[in-house]
Amino acid sequence: MEAFFVSTGVVALAEMGDKTQLLAFILAARFKKPLPIILGILAATVVNHGLAGALGAWITASLSPTVLRWVLGLSFLGMAVWTLIPDKIEEEETQIASKLGVFGATLVTFFLAEMGDKTQIATVAMAAHYAAPLWVVAGTTLGMLIADVPAVFVGDRLAAKIPMRLVHTLAAAVFALLGVATLLGAGARWGV
């Protein structure tokens, strides 16, 4: 259960102000149809993070515990730095919507926006760290929904009131703690 709760919290914090949250704002403002947007976010996240969780499980099985500990520890520290860098949304990610409908546009744009994004990389790392990819994917998916569903309903009004710098700093601190703890041998009971 620790994998689920940590994954949920880390991704919920990391997604605040992320490009996918900005994408949720844009899609909500453009289409004003929250249900297909939320379902698109859910479907894209399950597929994207499911693939990331599977990669994390493969990494766990493929690397020796010592190499895995160093790779994961340094990855978490890298995520801490990356979290402090603000995201920008690409205009072409939002133009797909005119051809695919609201659900299809959300599904495709969110899936593409998450490819190589910090939360996808974090999902790989946490799945490898905890050796519990299903719990990690469930947690990262819930974290994504916690961050993005309110964006669909309240849009820019919420974004203006949340201190994004503080949220990013907290997320970076969590990643840094995970990195240091992993490098110091935390998680050894999971074989990491």
HELIX and SHEET records of a PDB file:
HELIX    1   1 GLU A    2  GLU A   15  1                                  14    
HELIX    2   2 LYS A   19  PHE A   31  1                                  13    
HELIX    3   3 PRO A   34  SER A   62  1                                  29    
HELIX    4   4 PRO A   65  THR A   83  1                                  19    
HELIX    5   5 GLU A   91  GLN A   95  1                                   5    
HELIX    6   6 ALA A   97  GLU A  114  1                                  18    
HELIX    7   7 LYS A  118  TYR A  130  1                                  13    
HELIX    8   8 PRO A  133  ALA A  159  1                                  27    
HELIX    9   9 MET A  164  LEU A  183  1                                  20    
HELIX   10  10 ALA A  188  TRP A  190  5                                   3    
END                                                                             
